[in-house]
Amino acid sequence: MALAFHRAQLAMPVACILVLGCILPLALLAVFSVFEVDLDAFTLVPAFSSHSWAQMFTNPVFAFLVGKAVISGAGTAVLAALIGYPIAVSMTRLPLLWKGVGSIVLLTPLYTGEIVRIYAWRVVLGSEGLVNAVLKWFGVIDEPLKFLLFSPFTTHLVLLYNNLPFMVLAIWISAELIDERLIEAARDLGARPIDAFFKVTLPLTTPGLAVGVFTVFALAAGDMMTPSLLGGTSGATPMAMIDNLFGTAFDWPLASALSLSLLIVLFVFASGFVIFLLRFDGARAVFRRGAR
């Protein structure tokens, strides 16, 4: 009884932070979404209006932007998983010293601000940038490659670059917890390396994979800076629309409704994929072991 009370005391600060930092802002968005705007007085008018929510279902622009964010986040998460998984598993086999070096190299993109990384990529991929200069020097191209900058290709390349460390770290931590004796036992029982991977390693790393997918999906789908500065004419995002509605247009009800709609859609898609991953027997075994 005393232990349970002690745990409840420890949980109180976390619960307060969660309420103040997450639940309360969402509640305010829900309230603002049913307000109306008095453009003459430039103020919000408390009212129970469904006008903003009706636009979410009737205006195809909002559906397009939300769908675009989902596709962008899902594509980035899948690519990050395909690239990051072998990197993370390989890092578990490094000596302790090289694991430290690998973690430093892995986190290098996060040492600078996002705006710095974006402009660095603009220098690398621009018409007079490093990539085009090298290709010209080798005689591969005569004219600069236009698609390397201000295009969906550039946007998703930089989104992948920015978010890949989160995927690798999540899978790496999960892979480090695997008991090597399980893999050795599978090999002793006649399993080929590929069979041991699919029957032991992959199922036991699905919790880390699920965390990585959820994190990268949310970060990539909610990114505003990268598409705006590197996407060119294709850089419209729901986050940019929300920023414009809250600021320039002063349409807080519509901005709140769009924010909540985007949050709900992203949460449903990400949660569905994560639940699918956690249905693996290996993932359930990891959670049961953690519970004990």
ChimeraX commands (.cxc) that place a marker at each C-alpha (Angstrom):
marker #1 position 0.00,0.00,0.00 radius 0.5
marker #1 position 2.83,2.37,0.93 radius 0.5
marker #1 position 4.67,1.49,-2.30 radius 0.5
marker #1 position 1.59,2.23,-4.39 radius 0.5
marker #1 position 1.15,5.57,-2.63 radius 0.5
marker #1 position 4.81,6.39,-3.24 radius 0.5
marker #1 position 4.43,5.64,-6.95 radius 0.5
marker #1 position 1.33,7.84,-7.09 radius 0.5
marker #1 position 3.31,10.71,-5.54 radius 0.5
marker #1 position 6.07,10.29,-8.13 radius 0.5
marker #1 position 3.50,10.27,-10.93 radius 0.5
marker #1 position 1.87,13.53,-9.88 radius 0.5
marker #1 position 4.52,15.88,-11.40 radius 0.5
marker #1 position 4.40,13.96,-14.67 radius 0.5
marker #1 position 0.60,14.12,-14.69 radius 0.5
marker #1 position 0.67,17.88,-14.06 radius 0.5
marker #1 position 3.13,18.45,-16.90 radius 0.5
marker #1 position 1.01,16.28,-19.19 radius 0.5
marker #1 position -2.15,18.20,-18.35 radius 0.5
marker #1 position -0.57,21.65,-18.66 radius 0.5
marker #1 position 1.58,20.90,-21.70 radius 0.5
marker #1 position -0.69,18.63,-23.71 radius 0.5
marker #1 position -4.29,18.23,-22.59 radius 0.5
marker #1 position -4.95,21.90,-21.76 radius 0.5
marker #1 position -3.68,23.24,-25.13 radius 0.5
marker #1 position -5.76,20.64,-26.98 radius 0.5
marker #1 position -8.80,21.62,-24.94 radius 0.5
marker #1 position -8.22,25.28,-25.85 radius 0.5
marker #1 position -7.99,24.36,-29.54 radius 0.5
marker #1 position -11.28,22.48,-29.24 radius 0.5
marker #1 position -12.89,25.55,-27.66 radius 0.5
marker #1 position -11.47,27.97,-30.24 radius 0.5
marker #1 position -12.63,25.72,-33.09 radius 0.5
marker #1 position -16.29,26.49,-32.33 radius 0.5
marker #1 position -15.76,30.25,-31.93 radius 0.5
marker #1 position -16.49,32.82,-34.60 radius 0.5
marker #1 position -14.38,35.73,-35.82 radius 0.5
marker #1 position -15.56,39.34,-35.78 radius 0.5
marker #1 position -13.37,40.84,-38.51 radius 0.5
marker #1 position -14.70,44.35,-37.86 radius 0.5
marker #1 position -13.55,44.32,-34.24 radius 0.5
marker #1 position -10.72,41.85,-35.00 radius 0.5
marker #1 position -11.72,39.65,-32.07 radius 0.5
marker #1 position -12.92,36.13,-31.36 radius 0.5
marker #1 position -16.59,35.77,-30.48 radius 0.5
marker #1 position -17.55,32.92,-28.13 radius 0.5
marker #1 position -20.17,30.85,-29.92 radius 0.5
marker #1 position -21.02,27.27,-30.62 radius 0.5
marker #1 position -20.49,27.34,-34.39 radius 0.5
marker #1 position -19.78,24.32,-36.58 radius 0.5
marker #1 position -18.67,26.45,-39.53 radius 0.5
marker #1 position -14.96,25.69,-39.15 radius 0.5
marker #1 position -15.50,21.95,-38.77 radius 0.5
marker #1 position -17.84,21.93,-41.76 radius 0.5
marker #1 position -15.02,23.30,-43.89 radius 0.5
marker #1 position -12.83,20.36,-42.88 radius 0.5
marker #1 position -15.30,18.02,-44.59 radius 0.5
marker #1 position -16.41,20.18,-47.51 radius 0.5
marker #1 position -13.26,22.01,-48.64 radius 0.5
marker #1 position -11.02,19.62,-50.65 radius 0.5
marker #1 position -7.96,21.79,-49.99 radius 0.5
marker #1 position -7.80,20.72,-46.35 radius 0.5
marker #1 position -8.26,17.05,-47.20 radius 0.5
marker #1 position -5.48,17.35,-49.78 radius 0.5
marker #1 position -3.08,18.97,-47.31 radius 0.5
marker #1 position -3.78,16.44,-44.55 radius 0.5
marker #1 position -3.46,13.54,-47.01 radius 0.5
marker #1 position -0.21,15.00,-48.29 radius 0.5
marker #1 position 1.15,15.15,-44.74 radius 0.5
marker #1 position 0.16,11.52,-44.10 radius 0.5
marker #1 position 1.82,10.30,-47.31 radius 0.5
marker #1 position 4.94,12.36,-46.65 radius 0.5
marker #1 position 5.25,11.11,-43.07 radius 0.5
marker #1 position 4.55,7.48,-44.01 radius 0.5
marker #1 position 7.02,7.52,-46.90 radius 0.5
marker #1 position 9.74,9.03,-44.73 radius 0.5
marker #1 position 9.08,6.53,-41.93 radius 0.5
marker #1 position 9.24,3.53,-44.29 radius 0.5
marker #1 position 12.47,4.71,-45.92 radius 0.5
marker #1 position 14.00,5.49,-42.52 radius 0.5
marker #1 position 13.09,1.98,-41.31 radius 0.5
marker #1 position 14.57,0.30,-44.39 radius 0.5
marker #1 position 17.80,2.28,-44.15 radius 0.5
marker #1 position 18.06,2.57,-40.39 radius 0.5
marker #1 position 17.34,-1.05,-39.44 radius 0.5
marker #1 position 20.54,-2.59,-40.84 radius 0.5
marker #1 position 22.56,0.33,-39.45 radius 0.5
marker #1 position 21.09,-0.15,-35.97 radius 0.5
marker #1 position 21.60,-3.92,-35.93 radius 0.5
marker #1 position 25.16,-3.54,-37.22 radius 0.5
marker #1 position 25.96,-1.08,-34.44 radius 0.5
marker #1 position 25.14,-3.71,-31.80 radius 0.5
marker #1 position 28.06,-5.79,-33.10 radius 0.5
marker #1 position 30.63,-3.01,-32.72 radius 0.5
marker #1 position 33.13,-2.91,-29.83 radius 0.5
marker #1 position 32.15,-0.63,-26.97 radius 0.5
marker #1 position 34.52,2.18,-28.04 radius 0.5
marker #1 position 33.22,2.16,-31.61 radius 0.5
marker #1 position 29.64,2.19,-30.36 radius 0.5
marker #1 position 30.39,5.51,-28.69 radius 0.5
marker #1 position 31.96,6.84,-31.89 radius 0.5
marker #1 position 28.99,5.56,-33.90 radius 0.5
marker #1 position 26.49,7.28,-31.63 radius 0.5
marker #1 position 28.36,10.59,-31.98 radius 0.5
marker #1 position 28.40,10.29,-35.78 radius 0.5
marker #1 position 24.74,9.28,-35.79 radius 0.5
marker #1 position 23.71,12.35,-33.79 radius 0.5
marker #1 position 25.83,14.78,-35.85 radius 0.5
marker #1 position 22.82,16.08,-37.87 radius 0.5
marker #1 position 21.14,17.08,-34.61 radius 0.5
marker #1 position 24.05,19.21,-33.39 radius 0.5
marker #1 position 22.87,22.17,-35.48 radius 0.5
marker #1 position 19.48,23.82,-35.90 radius 0.5
marker #1 position 17.06,22.72,-38.57 radius 0.5
marker #1 position 17.39,25.97,-40.51 radius 0.5
marker #1 position 21.18,25.51,-40.71 radius 0.5
marker #1 position 20.80,21.97,-42.06 radius 0.5
marker #1 position 18.25,23.12,-44.63 radius 0.5
marker #1 position 20.46,25.88,-46.01 radius 0.5
marker #1 position 23.43,23.50,-46.04 radius 0.5
marker #1 position 21.44,21.18,-48.29 radius 0.5
marker #1 position 20.52,24.13,-50.51 radius 0.5
marker #1 position 24.22,24.80,-50.96 radius 0.5
marker #1 position 24.94,21.15,-51.75 radius 0.5
marker #1 position 22.03,20.60,-54.16 radius 0.5
marker #1 position 21.76,24.04,-55.80 radius 0.5
marker #1 position 22.41,24.74,-59.47 radius 0.5
marker #1 position 25.96,25.80,-58.59 radius 0.5
marker #1 position 26.18,23.41,-55.66 radius 0.5
marker #1 position 28.55,20.56,-54.90 radius 0.5
marker #1 position 26.55,17.76,-56.55 radius 0.5
marker #1 position 26.05,19.56,-59.85 radius 0.5
marker #1 position 29.67,20.75,-59.87 radius 0.5
marker #1 position 30.98,17.21,-59.42 radius 0.5
marker #1 position 28.67,15.78,-62.08 radius 0.5
marker #1 position 29.74,18.52,-64.52 radius 0.5
marker #1 position 33.41,17.91,-63.76 radius 0.5
marker #1 position 33.05,14.21,-64.60 radius 0.5
marker #1 position 31.12,15.07,-67.76 radius 0.5
marker #1 position 27.96,13.28,-66.65 radius 0.5
marker #1 position 25.74,16.34,-67.25 radius 0.5
marker #1 position 25.95,19.50,-69.35 radius 0.5
marker #1 position 23.28,21.48,-67.51 radius 0.5
marker #1 position 22.52,21.60,-63.77 radius 0.5
marker #1 position 19.94,19.09,-62.58 radius 0.5
marker #1 position 16.90,21.17,-61.67 radius 0.5
marker #1 position 15.10,18.47,-59.68 radius 0.5
marker #1 position 17.82,18.46,-57.03 radius 0.5
marker #1 position 16.39,21.60,-55.44 radius 0.5
marker #1 position 12.90,22.97,-54.80 radius 0.5
marker #1 position 11.17,19.67,-55.53 radius 0.5
marker #1 position 9.47,16.82,-53.64 radius 0.5
marker #1 position 12.69,14.81,-54.09 radius 0.5
marker #1 position 14.69,17.37,-52.13 radius 0.5
marker #1 position 12.03,17.70,-49.46 radius 0.5
marker #1 position 11.89,13.99,-48.72 radius 0.5
marker #1 position 15.66,13.58,-48.93 radius 0.5
marker #1 position 16.16,16.20,-46.21 radius 0.5
marker #1 position 13.24,14.89,-44.15 radius 0.5
marker #1 position 14.90,11.47,-44.24 radius 0.5
marker #1 position 18.27,12.95,-43.31 radius 0.5
marker #1 position 16.83,14.91,-40.38 radius 0.5
marker #1 position 14.80,12.04,-38.92 radius 0.5
marker #1 position 16.94,8.97,-39.63 radius 0.5
marker #1 position 18.84,9.27,-36.29 radius 0.5
marker #1 position 15.59,8.85,-34.33 radius 0.5
marker #1 position 14.81,5.62,-36.17 radius 0.5
marker #1 position 18.31,4.20,-35.73 radius 0.5
marker #1 position 18.44,5.06,-32.02 radius 0.5
marker #1 position 15.06,3.44,-31.31 radius 0.5
marker #1 position 15.94,0.21,-33.12 radius 0.5
marker #1 position 19.47,0.17,-31.73 radius 0.5
marker #1 position 18.27,0.32,-28.12 radius 0.5
marker #1 position 15.82,-2.48,-28.82 radius 0.5
marker #1 position 18.46,-4.61,-30.55 radius 0.5
marker #1 position 20.91,-4.17,-27.66 radius 0.5
marker #1 position 18.40,-5.87,-25.33 radius 0.5
marker #1 position 18.34,-9.10,-27.36 radius 0.5
marker #1 position 19.97,-12.03,-25.59 radius 0.5
marker #1 position 22.57,-13.36,-28.03 radius 0.5
marker #1 position 21.96,-16.84,-26.65 radius 0.5
marker #1 position 18.57,-16.87,-28.35 radius 0.5
marker #1 position 20.19,-16.38,-31.74 radius 0.5
marker #1 position 22.83,-19.00,-30.93 radius 0.5
marker #1 position 20.10,-21.43,-29.91 radius 0.5
marker #1 position 18.28,-20.86,-33.18 radius 0.5
marker #1 position 21.50,-21.52,-35.11 radius 0.5
marker #1 position 22.17,-24.67,-33.06 radius 0.5
marker #1 position 18.70,-25.92,-33.97 radius 0.5
marker #1 position 19.55,-25.63,-37.66 radius 0.5
marker #1 position 18.21,-22.18,-38.50 radius 0.5
marker #1 position 20.01,-20.35,-41.28 radius 0.5
marker #1 position 21.15,-16.76,-40.56 radius 0.5
marker #1 position 18.20,-15.39,-42.54 radius 0.5
marker #1 position 15.79,-17.63,-40.61 radius 0.5
marker #1 position 17.29,-16.58,-37.27 radius 0.5
marker #1 position 16.84,-12.95,-38.28 radius 0.5
marker #1 position 13.16,-13.28,-39.20 radius 0.5
marker #1 position 12.27,-15.58,-36.30 radius 0.5
marker #1 position 14.35,-14.04,-33.50 radius 0.5
marker #1 position 15.96,-10.66,-34.26 radius 0.5
marker #1 position 13.14,-8.97,-36.16 radius 0.5
marker #1 position 10.29,-9.94,-33.78 radius 0.5
marker #1 position 12.31,-8.92,-30.71 radius 0.5
marker #1 position 13.20,-5.52,-32.21 radius 0.5
marker #1 position 9.64,-4.64,-33.24 radius 0.5
marker #1 position 9.10,-2.46,-30.11 radius 0.5
marker #1 position 12.03,-0.27,-31.15 radius 0.5
marker #1 position 10.88,-0.32,-34.75 radius 0.5
marker #1 position 7.40,0.74,-33.65 radius 0.5
marker #1 position 8.78,3.64,-31.60 radius 0.5
marker #1 position 10.97,4.72,-34.51 radius 0.5
marker #1 position 8.10,4.58,-37.00 radius 0.5
marker #1 position 5.78,6.57,-34.72 radius 0.5
marker #1 position 8.44,9.20,-34.03 radius 0.5
marker #1 position 9.63,9.67,-37.62 radius 0.5
marker #1 position 6.08,9.64,-38.98 radius 0.5
marker #1 position 4.97,12.36,-36.57 radius 0.5
marker #1 position 8.06,14.53,-37.08 radius 0.5
marker #1 position 8.07,14.27,-40.87 radius 0.5
marker #1 position 4.32,14.77,-41.27 radius 0.5
marker #1 position 4.38,17.81,-38.98 radius 0.5
marker #1 position 7.48,19.45,-40.46 radius 0.5
marker #1 position 6.90,22.94,-41.89 radius 0.5
marker #1 position 10.37,24.39,-42.44 radius 0.5
marker #1 position 11.75,21.73,-44.78 radius 0.5
marker #1 position 8.88,21.68,-47.32 radius 0.5
marker #1 position 8.54,25.47,-47.23 radius 0.5
marker #1 position 12.23,26.16,-47.90 radius 0.5
marker #1 position 13.07,23.21,-50.15 radius 0.5
marker #1 position 9.78,22.14,-51.74 radius 0.5
marker #1 position 9.29,25.08,-54.08 radius 0.5
marker #1 position 5.77,25.21,-55.51 radius 0.5
marker #1 position 5.05,21.80,-53.96 radius 0.5
marker #1 position 5.95,22.97,-50.46 radius 0.5
marker #1 position 2.40,23.66,-49.22 radius 0.5
marker #1 position 1.74,21.86,-45.94 radius 0.5
marker #1 position -1.05,21.87,-43.37 radius 0.5
marker #1 position 1.42,23.29,-40.85 radius 0.5
marker #1 position 2.08,26.30,-43.10 radius 0.5
marker #1 position -1.67,26.74,-43.56 radius 0.5
marker #1 position -2.19,26.61,-39.79 radius 0.5
marker #1 position 0.55,29.18,-39.27 radius 0.5
marker #1 position -1.03,31.47,-41.85 radius 0.5
marker #1 position -4.53,31.08,-40.37 radius 0.5
marker #1 position -3.37,31.81,-36.84 radius 0.5
marker #1 position -1.25,34.76,-37.94 radius 0.5
marker #1 position -2.02,36.65,-41.13 radius 0.5
marker #1 position -5.64,35.57,-41.66 radius 0.5
marker #1 position -6.62,35.73,-37.97 radius 0.5
marker #1 position -8.96,32.79,-38.43 radius 0.5
marker #1 position -8.30,31.01,-35.17 radius 0.5
marker #1 position -11.42,28.79,-35.31 radius 0.5
marker #1 position -10.47,27.36,-38.71 radius 0.5
marker #1 position -6.81,27.03,-37.67 radius 0.5
marker #1 position -7.85,25.17,-34.50 radius 0.5
marker #1 position -10.14,22.82,-36.41 radius 0.5
marker #1 position -7.40,22.08,-38.95 radius 0.5
marker #1 position -4.86,21.50,-36.15 radius 0.5
marker #1 position -7.10,19.03,-34.35 radius 0.5
marker #1 position -8.07,17.29,-37.60 radius 0.5
marker #1 position -4.42,16.85,-38.56 radius 0.5
marker #1 position -3.54,15.60,-35.09 radius 0.5
marker #1 position -6.37,13.05,-35.08 radius 0.5
marker #1 position -5.58,11.72,-38.57 radius 0.5
marker #1 position -1.85,11.42,-37.88 radius 0.5
marker #1 position -2.45,9.74,-34.53 radius 0.5
marker #1 position -4.87,7.21,-36.05 radius 0.5
marker #1 position -2.52,6.28,-38.90 radius 0.5
marker #1 position 0.59,6.09,-36.72 radius 0.5
marker #1 position -1.17,4.15,-33.96 radius 0.5
marker #1 position -2.60,1.67,-36.45 radius 0.5
marker #1 position 0.80,0.89,-37.90 radius 0.5
marker #1 position 2.41,0.64,-34.47 radius 0.5
marker #1 position -0.33,-1.71,-33.22 radius 0.5
marker #1 position 0.26,-3.87,-36.30 radius 0.5
marker #1 position 3.98,-4.10,-35.49 radius 0.5
marker #1 position 3.38,-4.88,-31.83 radius 0.5
marker #1 position 1.20,-7.86,-32.72 radius 0.5
marker #1 position 4.37,-9.87,-33.32 radius 0.5
marker #1 position 4.94,-12.56,-30.70 radius 0.5
marker #1 position 8.46,-11.25,-30.09 radius 0.5
marker #1 position 7.16,-7.79,-29.24 radius 0.5
marker #1 position 4.70,-9.22,-26.71 radius 0.5
marker #1 position 7.51,-11.28,-25.17 radius 0.5
marker #1 position 9.63,-8.16,-24.74 radius 0.5
marker #1 position 6.77,-6.33,-22.98 radius 0.5
marker #1 position 6.04,-9.31,-20.72 radius 0.5
marker #1 position 9.71,-9.48,-19.74 radius 0.5
marker #1 position 9.71,-5.71,-19.03 radius 0.5
marker #1 position 6.59,-6.04,-16.89 radius 0.5
marker #1 position 8.28,-8.64,-14.73 radius 0.5
marker link #1:1,2 radius 0.2
marker link #1:2,3 radius 0.2
marker link #1:3,4 radius 0.2
marker link #1:4,5 radius 0.2
marker link #1:5,6 radius 0.2
marker link #1:6,7 radius 0.2
marker link #1:7,8 radius 0.2
marker link #1:8,9 radius 0.2
marker link #1:9,10 radius 0.2
marker link #1:10,11 radius 0.2
marker link #1:11,12 radius 0.2
marker link #1:12,13 radius 0.2
marker link #1:13,14 radius 0.2
marker link #1:14,15 radius 0.2
marker link #1:15,16 radius 0.2
marker link #1:16,17 radius 0.2
marker link #1:17,18 radius 0.2
marker link #1:18,19 radius 0.2
marker link #1:19,20 radius 0.2
marker link #1:20,21 radius 0.2
marker link #1:21,22 radius 0.2
marker link #1:22,23 radius 0.2
marker link #1:23,24 radius 0.2
marker link #1:24,25 radius 0.2
marker link #1:25,26 radius 0.2
marker link #1:26,27 radius 0.2
marker link #1:27,28 radius 0.2
marker link #1:28,29 radius 0.2
marker link #1:29,30 radius 0.2
marker link #1:30,31 radius 0.2
marker link #1:31,32 radius 0.2
marker link #1:32,33 radius 0.2
marker link #1:33,34 radius 0.2
marker link #1:34,35 radius 0.2
marker link #1:35,36 radius 0.2
marker link #1:36,37 radius 0.2
marker link #1:37,38 radius 0.2
marker link #1:38,39 radius 0.2
marker link #1:39,40 radius 0.2
marker link #1:40,41 radius 0.2
marker link #1:41,42 radius 0.2
marker link #1:42,43 radius 0.2
marker link #1:43,44 radius 0.2
marker link #1:44,45 radius 0.2
marker link #1:45,46 radius 0.2
marker link #1:46,47 radius 0.2
marker link #1:47,48 radius 0.2
marker link #1:48,49 radius 0.2
marker link #1:49,50 radius 0.2
marker link #1:50,51 radius 0.2
marker link #1:51,52 radius 0.2
marker link #1:52,53 radius 0.2
marker link #1:53,54 radius 0.2
marker link #1:54,55 radius 0.2
marker link #1:55,56 radius 0.2
marker link #1:56,57 radius 0.2
marker link #1:57,58 radius 0.2
marker link #1:58,59 radius 0.2
marker link #1:59,60 radius 0.2
marker link #1:60,61 radius 0.2
marker link #1:61,62 radius 0.2
marker link #1:62,63 radius 0.2
marker link #1:63,64 radius 0.2
marker link #1:64,65 radius 0.2
marker link #1:65,66 radius 0.2
marker link #1:66,67 radius 0.2
marker link #1:67,68 radius 0.2
marker link #1:68,69 radius 0.2
marker link #1:69,70 radius 0.2
marker link #1:70,71 radius 0.2
marker link #1:71,72 radius 0.2
marker link #1:72,73 radius 0.2
marker link #1:73,74 radius 0.2
marker link #1:74,75 radius 0.2
marker link #1:75,76 radius 0.2
marker link #1:76,77 radius 0.2
marker link #1:77,78 radius 0.2
marker link #1:78,79 radius 0.2
marker link #1:79,80 radius 0.2
marker link #1:80,81 radius 0.2
marker link #1:81,82 radius 0.2
marker link #1:82,83 radius 0.2
marker link #1:83,84 radius 0.2
marker link #1:84,85 radius 0.2
marker link #1:85,86 radius 0.2
marker link #1:86,87 radius 0.2
marker link #1:87,88 radius 0.2
marker link #1:88,89 radius 0.2
marker link #1:89,90 radius 0.2
marker link #1:90,91 radius 0.2
marker link #1:91,92 radius 0.2
marker link #1:92,93 radius 0.2
marker link #1:93,94 radius 0.2
marker link #1:94,95 radius 0.2
marker link #1:95,96 radius 0.2
marker link #1:96,97 radius 0.2
marker link #1:97,98 radius 0.2
marker link #1:98,99 radius 0.2
marker link #1:99,100 radius 0.2
marker link #1:100,101 radius 0.2
marker link #1:101,102 radius 0.2
marker link #1:102,103 radius 0.2
marker link #1:103,104 radius 0.2
marker link #1:104,105 radius 0.2
marker link #1:105,106 radius 0.2
marker link #1:106,107 radius 0.2
marker link #1:107,108 radius 0.2
marker link #1:108,109 radius 0.2
marker link #1:109,110 radius 0.2
marker link #1:110,111 radius 0.2
marker link #1:111,112 radius 0.2
marker link #1:112,113 radius 0.2
marker link #1:113,114 radius 0.2
marker link #1:114,115 radius 0.2
marker link #1:115,116 radius 0.2
marker link #1:116,117 radius 0.2
marker link #1:117,118 radius 0.2
marker link #1:118,119 radius 0.2
marker link #1:119,120 radius 0.2
marker link #1:120,121 radius 0.2
marker link #1:121,122 radius 0.2
marker link #1:122,123 radius 0.2
marker link #1:123,124 radius 0.2
marker link #1:124,125 radius 0.2
marker link #1:125,126 radius 0.2
marker link #1:126,127 radius 0.2
marker link #1:127,128 radius 0.2
marker link #1:128,129 radius 0.2
marker link #1:129,130 radius 0.2
marker link #1:130,131 radius 0.2
marker link #1:131,132 radius 0.2
marker link #1:132,133 radius 0.2
marker link #1:133,134 radius 0.2
marker link #1:134,135 radius 0.2
marker link #1:135,136 radius 0.2
marker link #1:136,137 radius 0.2
marker link #1:137,138 radius 0.2
marker link #1:138,139 radius 0.2
marker link #1:139,140 radius 0.2
marker link #1:140,141 radius 0.2
marker link #1:141,142 radius 0.2
marker link #1:142,143 radius 0.2
marker link #1:143,144 radius 0.2
marker link #1:144,145 radius 0.2
marker link #1:145,146 radius 0.2
marker link #1:146,147 radius 0.2
marker link #1:147,148 radius 0.2
marker link #1:148,149 radius 0.2
marker link #1:149,150 radius 0.2
marker link #1:150,151 radius 0.2
marker link #1:151,152 radius 0.2
marker link #1:152,153 radius 0.2
marker link #1:153,154 radius 0.2
marker link #1:154,155 radius 0.2
marker link #1:155,156 radius 0.2
marker link #1:156,157 radius 0.2
marker link #1:157,158 radius 0.2
marker link #1:158,159 radius 0.2
marker link #1:159,160 radius 0.2
marker link #1:160,161 radius 0.2
marker link #1:161,162 radius 0.2
marker link #1:162,163 radius 0.2
marker link #1:163,164 radius 0.2
marker link #1:164,165 radius 0.2
marker link #1:165,166 radius 0.2
marker link #1:166,167 radius 0.2
marker link #1:167,168 radius 0.2
marker link #1:168,169 radius 0.2
marker link #1:169,170 radius 0.2
marker link #1:170,171 radius 0.2
marker link #1:171,172 radius 0.2
marker link #1:172,173 radius 0.2
marker link #1:173,174 radius 0.2
marker link #1:174,175 radius 0.2
marker link #1:175,176 radius 0.2
marker link #1:176,177 radius 0.2
marker link #1:177,178 radius 0.2
marker link #1:178,179 radius 0.2
marker link #1:179,180 radius 0.2
marker link #1:180,181 radius 0.2
marker link #1:181,182 radius 0.2
marker link #1:182,183 radius 0.2
marker link #1:183,184 radius 0.2
marker link #1:184,185 radius 0.2
marker link #1:185,186 radius 0.2
marker link #1:186,187 radius 0.2
marker link #1:187,188 radius 0.2
marker link #1:188,189 radius 0.2
marker link #1:189,190 radius 0.2
marker link #1:190,191 radius 0.2
marker link #1:191,192 radius 0.2
marker link #1:192,193 radius 0.2
marker link #1:193,194 radius 0.2
marker link #1:194,195 radius 0.2
marker link #1:195,196 radius 0.2
marker link #1:196,197 radius 0.2
marker link #1:197,198 radius 0.2
marker link #1:198,199 radius 0.2
marker link #1:199,200 radius 0.2
marker link #1:200,201 radius 0.2
marker link #1:201,202 radius 0.2
marker link #1:202,203 radius 0.2
marker link #1:203,204 radius 0.2
marker link #1:204,205 radius 0.2
marker link #1:205,206 radius 0.2
marker link #1:206,207 radius 0.2
marker link #1:207,208 radius 0.2
marker link #1:208,209 radius 0.2
marker link #1:209,210 radius 0.2
marker link #1:210,211 radius 0.2
marker link #1:211,212 radius 0.2
marker link #1:212,213 radius 0.2
marker link #1:213,214 radius 0.2
marker link #1:214,215 radius 0.2
marker link #1:215,216 radius 0.2
marker link #1:216,217 radius 0.2
marker link #1:217,218 radius 0.2
marker link #1:218,219 radius 0.2
marker link #1:219,220 radius 0.2
marker link #1:220,221 radius 0.2
marker link #1:221,222 radius 0.2
marker link #1:222,223 radius 0.2
marker link #1:223,224 radius 0.2
marker link #1:224,225 radius 0.2
marker link #1:225,226 radius 0.2
marker link #1:226,227 radius 0.2
marker link #1:227,228 radius 0.2
marker link #1:228,229 radius 0.2
marker link #1:229,230 radius 0.2
marker link #1:230,231 radius 0.2
marker link #1:231,232 radius 0.2
marker link #1:232,233 radius 0.2
marker link #1:233,234 radius 0.2
marker link #1:234,235 radius 0.2
marker link #1:235,236 radius 0.2
marker link #1:236,237 radius 0.2
marker link #1:237,238 radius 0.2
marker link #1:238,239 radius 0.2
marker link #1:239,240 radius 0.2
marker link #1:240,241 radius 0.2
marker link #1:241,242 radius 0.2
marker link #1:242,243 radius 0.2
marker link #1:243,244 radius 0.2
marker link #1:244,245 radius 0.2
marker link #1:245,246 radius 0.2
marker link #1:246,247 radius 0.2
marker link #1:247,248 radius 0.2
marker link #1:248,249 radius 0.2
marker link #1:249,250 radius 0.2
marker link #1:250,251 radius 0.2
marker link #1:251,252 radius 0.2
marker link #1:252,253 radius 0.2
marker link #1:253,254 radius 0.2
marker link #1:254,255 radius 0.2
marker link #1:255,256 radius 0.2
marker link #1:256,257 radius 0.2
marker link #1:257,258 radius 0.2
marker link #1:258,259 radius 0.2
marker link #1:259,260 radius 0.2
marker link #1:260,261 radius 0.2
marker link #1:261,262 radius 0.2
marker link #1:262,263 radius 0.2
marker link #1:263,264 radius 0.2
marker link #1:264,265 radius 0.2
marker link #1:265,266 radius 0.2
marker link #1:266,267 radius 0.2
marker link #1:267,268 radius 0.2
marker link #1:268,269 radius 0.2
marker link #1:269,270 radius 0.2
marker link #1:270,271 radius 0.2
marker link #1:271,272 radius 0.2
marker link #1:272,273 radius 0.2
marker link #1:273,274 radius 0.2
marker link #1:274,275 radius 0.2
marker link #1:275,276 radius 0.2
marker link #1:276,277 radius 0.2
marker link #1:277,278 radius 0.2
marker link #1:278,279 radius 0.2
marker link #1:279,280 radius 0.2
marker link #1:280,281 radius 0.2
marker link #1:281,282 radius 0.2
marker link #1:282,283 radius 0.2
marker link #1:283,284 radius 0.2
marker link #1:284,285 radius 0.2
marker link #1:285,286 radius 0.2
marker link #1:286,287 radius 0.2
marker link #1:287,288 radius 0.2
marker link #1:288,289 radius 0.2
marker link #1:289,290 radius 0.2
marker link #1:290,291 radius 0.2
marker link #1:291,292 radius 0.2
view
